[in-house]
Amino acid sequence: MNPATADPTTPHVSWPAHRAVARLPGSLPMGGVVADTPVHAFATSPACLRLGNGSGLTPRRRDIELGGLLAFEISDVVSTAEADALAAASEHLGFRDEAPGIATPPGMRMNKSVHWVADEALLGPVMARIAPLLPPEIDGRPLFGQLSHRLNMYRYDANDVFNRHTDGDWPGYSLSPDRRAMLEWRGLRSALTMLLYLNGPADGVSGGDTRLFRSDGSAVDVTPTKGAALFFRHGFGPGSVLHEGRRVGHGTPKRVARINVMYARGAA
């Protein structure tokens, strides 16, 4: 089987039905837009994505020195089985060249994308594991108690890269009660990117480090580790971290989830 198209499997999974809960213009890697690119959701929460309390995991924070810019890594965010389930769910929903609701110039985002909306059964336990290690406030804005439920999933096949950029800030999203529509949260805005690594060199990935740039142009490379997450300030202010996803070599595709960490707009 071609490793670029291999479907990660989670034993004994019977995936529930899924549907598009939003359709947005999708930007292509080399320019152009595909109308009505879907954002997916499962009709019910898959059993393998109803996470427990993470017993056996010991999340630890490691701050990254970026000349005053905010960046850190947390280990042991999800287990190996949980990372595999996220990768398998994303492959089941189907990666595409276009990314819904993402505007990037030609030649910047050179990877495959699928966006989907999860629920608290998945993201509630993840937030509980990492919340004590997150900044309680940023710019006077208090940390919100939930991660955005919209998952921007990326697969980097051989020679794929995400060239130098800063991430925009986003509203939060969740599913409507009937799980048929994507709802936008009001009064909140993200302040941190969370890059959850679903695999890394220990799993056969060649290359694919995340390079973080300091204001003076020097850089720090973070090597993906399965189950760990990298966090950094985003938005378009002076504190945002310029970064890039380094080129992936031949072998196992790199898999990563971008999740947005939410902060309230004003003081609590």
JOHU-V715921 format. One record per pair of residues at least 4 apart in sequence whose C-alpha atoms are under 8 Angstrom apart, sorted by sequence separation. I is the first residue (numbers start at 1). J is the second residue. D is the distance in Angstrom with one decimal. If there is no record, write none. Layout:
I,J,D
I,J,D
This chain:
1,5,7.7
2,6,5.9
27,31,6.6
28,32,5.5
42,46,7.4
45,49,6.9
46,50,6.7
65,69,7.7
66,70,7.1
78,82,5.8
79,83,6.2
80,84,6.2
81,85,6.2
82,86,6.3
83,87,6.3
84,88,6.1
85,89,6.0
86,90,6.3
87,91,6.3
88,92,6.1
89,93,6.3
90,94,6.3
91,95,6.3
104,108,6.3
105,109,7.9
118,122,6.7
119,123,6.2
120,124,4.5
121,125,7.1
122,126,6.9
123,127,6.1
124,128,6.2
125,129,6.3
126,130,6.5
127,131,5.5
128,132,7.8
130,134,6.5
137,141,5.1
138,142,6.6
156,160,5.1
175,179,5.2
176,180,6.3
199,203,6.0
200,204,6.8
201,205,4.4
213,217,5.9
214,218,5.4
224,228,7.5
236,240,6.1
264,268,7.7
1,6,6.3
27,32,6.0
28,33,5.9
45,50,7.0
66,71,7.2
78,83,6.3
90,95,7.2
104,109,6.6
118,123,7.3
119,124,7.8
120,125,7.6
137,142,4.2
138,143,7.6
156,161,6.9
175,180,7.1
176,181,5.4
200,205,5.2
201,206,5.9
213,218,5.8
214,219,5.8
234,239,7.4
235,240,5.8
248,253,7.5
27,33,4.5
28,34,7.3
64,70,7.7
65,71,7.5
136,142,5.9
137,143,5.4
175,181,5.8
176,182,6.2
199,205,7.4
200,206,7.9
201,207,7.4
213,219,4.3
233,239,6.6
234,240,4.5
248,254,7.2
26,33,5.3
27,34,6.4
64,71,5.4
136,143,5.3
175,182,4.8
176,183,6.1
212,219,5.4
213,220,6.5
233,240,5.0
234,241,6.2
25,33,6.2
26,34,4.9
63,71,6.3
64,72,5.0
135,143,7.2
174,182,5.8
175,183,5.7
211,219,6.4
212,220,5.2
232,240,7.7
233,241,5.8
25,34,5.7
26,35,6.2
63,72,4.2
64,73,7.4
173,182,6.5
174,183,5.3
211,220,5.7
212,221,6.2
232,241,6.5
25,35,4.5
26,36,7.2
62,72,5.5
63,73,6.4
173,183,5.4
174,184,6.7
211,221,4.4
212,222,7.7
24,35,6.5
25,36,5.5
26,37,5.4
61,72,6.7
62,73,5.1
173,184,4.6
174,185,7.6
210,221,5.6
211,222,6.3
23,35,7.9
24,36,4.9
25,37,5.7
61,73,5.6
62,74,6.3
172,184,5.9
173,185,5.7
209,221,6.0
210,222,5.1
23,36,4.5
24,37,5.2
61,74,4.4
99,112,7.9
171,184,6.6
172,185,5.1
209,222,5.5
210,223,6.5
23,37,5.1
24,38,6.5
60,74,5.3
61,75,6.7
97,111,7.0
98,112,7.3
99,113,5.6
131,145,8.0
171,185,6.3
172,186,7.8
209,223,4.6
210,224,7.4
23,38,4.5
24,39,7.6
59,74,6.0
60,75,5.4
97,112,5.0
98,113,6.6
99,114,6.8
100,115,7.2
171,186,7.4
208,223,7.4
209,224,6.1
22,38,5.8
23,39,6.1
59,75,5.1
60,76,7.2
96,112,5.5
97,113,6.2
99,115,7.5
172,188,6.8
208,224,7.4
21,38,7.3
22,39,5.2
58,75,7.6
59,76,4.7
95,112,5.8
96,113,5.4
171,188,6.2
172,189,6.6
20,38,5.4
21,39,5.9
22,40,7.2
58,76,5.7
59,77,5.9
95,113,5.1
96,114,6.3
127,145,7.6
171,189,4.8
172,190,7.1
20,39,5.4
21,40,5.6
57,76,5.5
58,77,8.0
95,114,4.9
127,146,6.5
170,189,5.7
171,190,6.2
20,40,4.4
21,41,6.3
57,77,7.3
94,114,6.5
127,147,6.5
169,189,6.6
170,190,5.3
19,40,5.6
20,41,6.4
57,78,7.5
93,114,7.3
169,190,5.3
18,40,6.7
19,41,5.7
57,79,7.1
124,146,6.8
150,172,7.5
169,191,6.2
201,223,7.9
18,41,5.5
19,42,6.5
123,146,7.7
124,147,7.7
148,171,7.9
149,172,7.1
150,173,5.7
169,192,7.9
200,223,7.4
201,224,7.2
202,225,7.7
18,42,4.1
19,43,7.0
54,78,7.3
90,114,6.7
123,147,6.6
148,172,4.6
149,173,5.5
150,174,6.6
200,224,4.8
201,225,7.4
17,42,5.9
18,43,5.3
54,79,7.6
147,172,7.7
148,173,5.4
149,174,5.1
199,224,6.8
200,225,5.1
16,42,6.3
17,43,5.5
123,149,6.9
148,174,6.8
149,175,7.8
167,193,7.5
199,225,6.1
200,226,5.7
16,43,6.3
17,44,7.6
197,224,5.9
198,225,7.6
199,226,4.1
214,241,7.6
16,44,6.3
197,225,6.1
198,226,4.9
199,227,7.3
213,241,6.7
214,242,7.7
16,45,7.7
120,149,7.6
197,226,5.2
198,227,5.9
212,241,6.8
213,242,5.4
16,46,6.4
119,149,5.9
197,227,5.8
198,228,8.0
212,242,6.2
213,243,5.8
15,46,6.3
51,82,7.6
118,149,5.2
196,227,6.8
197,228,5.7
212,243,4.5
117,149,5.4
118,150,6.4
196,228,6.1
197,229,5.9
211,243,5.4
212,244,6.9
49,82,7.1
117,150,4.4
118,151,7.1
196,229,4.2
210,243,7.0
211,244,5.3
13,47,7.9
48,82,7.4
116,150,5.8
117,151,5.9
195,229,5.3
196,230,6.6
210,244,5.8
211,245,6.4
13,48,7.2
115,150,7.1
116,151,5.4
194,229,6.2
195,230,5.0
210,245,4.7
211,246,6.8
49,85,6.7
115,151,5.6
116,152,6.8
194,230,5.7
195,231,6.4
209,245,6.2
210,246,6.0
48,85,6.3
49,86,7.3
115,152,4.6
116,153,7.9
193,230,7.8
194,231,4.6
208,245,6.1
209,246,5.3
114,152,6.4
115,153,5.8
193,231,5.4
194,232,7.1
208,246,4.7
209,247,7.8
113,152,7.2
114,153,5.3
192,231,6.3
193,232,5.5
207,246,6.7
208,247,5.3
113,153,5.7
114,154,6.7
192,232,5.4
193,233,6.4
207,247,6.1
208,248,4.6
113,154,4.7
192,233,4.7
193,234,6.3
207,248,4.7
208,249,7.7
112,154,5.6
113,155,6.4
191,233,6.0
192,234,5.5
206,248,5.7
207,249,5.7
111,154,6.7
112,155,5.1
191,234,5.7
205,248,7.3
206,249,4.8
111,155,6.1
112,156,6.4
191,235,6.7
205,249,7.4
206,250,6.6
111,156,5.1
112,157,7.9
205,250,7.9
206,251,6.6
110,156,8.0
111,157,7.0
205,251,6.2
206,252,7.3
208,254,6.8
161,208,7.7
204,251,6.4
205,252,4.9
78,126,7.3
204,252,5.2
205,253,6.1
77,126,6.7
111,160,5.3
203,252,7.4
205,254,5.9
110,160,5.3
111,161,6.3
110,161,5.2
111,162,7.0
77,129,6.7
109,161,6.8
110,162,5.5
40,93,7.3
77,130,7.0
108,161,7.8
109,162,4.6
110,163,7.7
138,191,7.4
108,162,5.7
109,163,6.4
200,254,6.6
108,163,4.9
119,174,6.9
199,254,6.3
74,130,7.7
107,163,7.6
108,164,7.3
117,173,7.7
118,174,7.4
119,175,7.2
198,254,7.7
199,255,6.0
108,165,7.9
117,174,6.5
118,175,7.6
198,255,5.3
199,256,7.5
117,175,6.7
197,255,6.5
198,256,5.4
74,133,8.0
197,256,4.7
198,257,7.4
95,155,7.7
196,256,5.6
197,257,6.6
37,98,7.4
39,100,6.9
195,256,6.4
196,257,5.1
37,99,7.3
38,100,6.7
195,257,5.7
196,258,6.4
37,100,5.4
90,153,7.0
194,257,7.9
195,258,4.8
196,259,7.5
34,98,6.8
194,258,5.7
195,259,6.5
33,98,7.6
117,182,7.3
169,234,6.1
193,258,6.7
194,259,5.0
168,234,6.1
169,235,4.5
193,259,6.3
194,260,5.9
167,234,5.4
168,235,4.4
169,236,7.7
193,260,5.2
194,261,6.7
29,97,6.8
166,234,6.7
167,235,6.0
168,236,6.4
192,260,6.2
193,261,6.4
28,97,6.0
29,98,7.0
166,235,7.2
167,236,7.7
191,260,7.5
192,261,5.2
28,98,4.5
51,121,6.2
59,129,6.9
166,236,7.3
190,260,5.8
191,261,6.2
192,262,7.3
10,81,7.8
27,98,5.1
28,99,6.9
50,121,4.8
51,122,5.5
54,125,7.5
59,130,6.9
190,261,5.4
191,262,6.2
26,98,5.0
27,99,5.5
49,121,7.0
50,122,5.2
53,125,6.0
61,133,6.4
190,262,4.1
191,263,6.4
26,99,4.7
27,100,6.8
45,118,7.8
49,122,5.4
52,125,6.5
60,133,7.7
167,240,7.9
189,262,5.7
190,263,5.7
10,84,6.6
26,100,4.0
27,101,7.5
31,105,6.5
45,119,7.4
51,125,6.2
166,240,6.7
188,262,6.5
189,263,5.7
9,84,7.3
10,85,5.8
18,93,7.8
25,100,5.6
26,101,5.8
27,102,6.1
29,104,7.7
30,105,7.6
31,106,4.5
39,114,7.5
40,115,6.4
41,116,5.5
51,126,8.0
54,129,7.4
166,241,6.2
188,263,5.8
189,264,6.4
8,84,7.0
9,85,7.6
24,100,5.2
25,101,5.7
26,102,6.5
27,103,5.9
29,105,7.8
30,106,4.2
31,107,7.6
39,115,5.2
40,116,4.4
41,117,5.2
42,118,7.8
45,121,7.3
53,129,7.8
166,242,4.8
188,264,4.6
189,265,6.5
23,100,7.4
24,101,5.6
25,102,8.0
26,103,7.8
27,104,6.8
29,106,5.8
30,107,5.2
38,115,7.7
39,116,5.2
40,117,6.3
41,118,6.6
165,242,5.5
166,243,6.4
187,264,6.3
188,265,5.4
10,88,6.5
28,106,7.7
29,107,5.8
30,108,7.9
39,117,7.3
164,242,6.6
165,243,5.7
187,265,5.9
8,87,6.4
9,88,5.5
29,108,6.8
164,243,5.3
165,244,6.3
8,88,4.9
29,109,5.4
30,110,7.8
163,243,7.9
164,244,4.4
7,88,6.7
29,110,5.3
163,244,5.0
164,245,7.6
29,111,7.3
162,244,5.6
163,245,6.3
8,91,7.2
161,244,7.8
162,245,4.6
163,246,7.4
7,91,6.0
161,245,5.6
162,246,6.7
7,92,7.8
161,246,5.5
162,247,7.6
161,247,4.5
160,247,5.5
161,248,6.6
159,247,5.6
160,248,5.7
172,260,7.5
158,247,7.9
159,248,5.2
158,248,5.4
159,249,5.7
170,260,7.3
172,262,6.9
157,248,6.7
158,249,4.9
159,250,7.3
171,262,7.9
156,248,6.5
157,249,7.7
158,250,4.7
157,250,7.6
158,251,7.0
157,252,7.5
158,253,6.8
157,253,4.7
156,253,5.3
157,254,6.8
155,253,6.4
156,254,4.9
155,254,5.7
156,255,6.5
155,255,4.7
154,255,5.9
155,256,6.7
153,255,7.5
154,256,5.5
153,256,6.0
154,257,6.3
153,257,4.5
154,258,7.9
152,257,5.7
153,258,6.3
151,257,6.3
152,258,5.0
151,258,6.1
152,259,6.7
151,259,5.6
150,259,7.0
149,259,7.7
87,198,6.7
148,259,6.7
86,198,7.6
147,259,7.3
148,260,5.6
147,260,6.3
148,261,6.6
83,197,7.9
84,198,6.9
147,261,5.3
148,262,6.7
83,198,5.0
146,261,7.8
147,262,6.1
83,199,7.6
146,262,7.1
144,261,7.9
145,262,8.0
144,262,5.5
143,262,6.4
144,263,5.0
143,263,4.5
144,264,6.1
142,263,5.5
143,264,6.5
141,263,5.8
142,264,5.6
141,264,5.4
141,265,5.8
142,266,7.4
138,263,7.5
141,266,5.2
142,267,6.3
137,263,7.4
140,266,6.9
141,267,5.4
142,268,6.4
140,267,5.9
141,268,7.5
44,179,7.8
43,179,6.3
42,179,7.8
43,180,7.7
41,179,7.3
41,180,7.9
83,226,7.1
83,227,6.1
69,214,7.3
66,212,7.8
80,226,6.9
66,213,7.2
67,214,6.0
80,227,6.3
66,214,5.2
67,215,7.1
79,227,5.8
66,215,8.0
78,227,4.7
77,227,5.5
78,228,7.0
76,227,5.5
77,228,5.4
75,227,6.8
76,228,5.4
77,229,6.7
4,157,5.4
66,219,7.8
75,228,4.3
4,158,7.1
66,220,7.6
74,228,5.8
75,229,6.5
73,228,7.2
74,229,5.4
73,229,5.7
74,230,6.5
73,230,4.4
74,231,7.9
21,179,7.6
72,230,6.1
73,231,6.0
21,180,5.3
22,181,6.3
71,230,7.5
72,231,5.4
20,180,7.7
21,181,4.3
22,182,6.1
71,231,5.5
72,232,6.6
19,180,7.5
20,181,8.0
21,182,5.5
71,232,4.2
70,232,5.7
71,233,6.7
70,233,5.7
69,233,7.5
87,255,7.0
70,239,7.4
69,239,5.9
71,241,7.9
69,240,7.4
70,241,7.6
69,241,6.8
4,251,7.7
3,251,6.4
4,252,6.9
3,252,5.7
4,253,5.9
3,253,6.9
